[in-house]
């Protein structure tokens, strides 16, 4: 049986489904994520392109590509909620915060972070037991 996870934007205009398991579920501290999303680090699930499907509201999506990076942020034109961003590998990075918000404020166990990536680029220290790569 294939795992399936649903998320939606704040206003409900865009609905999205992720199937299978992500390539990575972690905290990302890279400069690219910080610059694109204006956050100190990003809790992500990283999916292959074909694992993420827009189920409703595709015409409501806006893409913003940073001119100086190989990253794109995809968000709802009505409410501004980011549904995912892309990275240089073409993965679709879905925030664990969005997954949590759309799943009764719980991130499914199998999607919880397993490590910190690009920790050497961090702007703040994180005191937890996860590996820091």
Steps between C-alpha positions, in 0.01 A plus 500: 500500500636842402504778757302810406505843666273795424561868562326821401561871517347722770198598292445148359524607135801273434509134601807281459583133555836334562530123451761247606785607723712812466868482406586699811320622809722739691581849614682694229735780603629589151535860396274440197200396712561783744512758220203363306270461799641759741534248784797395721451135396234299319333176617446314174389185331671468160300318232565407139298712258267214402414429866333841545173565319280809507148364549313833486576864432798469268388825335534671841874424527770761454868412451777729614850406383791666672707662225828408671415142611367177354199511730134577452226570754147393401214665688127572487415830330201552732642440849876494439556158661813327366407150381856398413831625376743335262874451528785450255426124491143564383352365821181650637560608858182495705518660842436278799316796650248488212465122540447547874242774453301286256515182713347600834828667607699176488781408262468129422781304668647385167532863380670642808853636463784252518794744473619857451653574158742781415546551872835666432300784334271548802417840645391353834592194703248221551534289812352161415622144449457490120813455285638826366646472150 
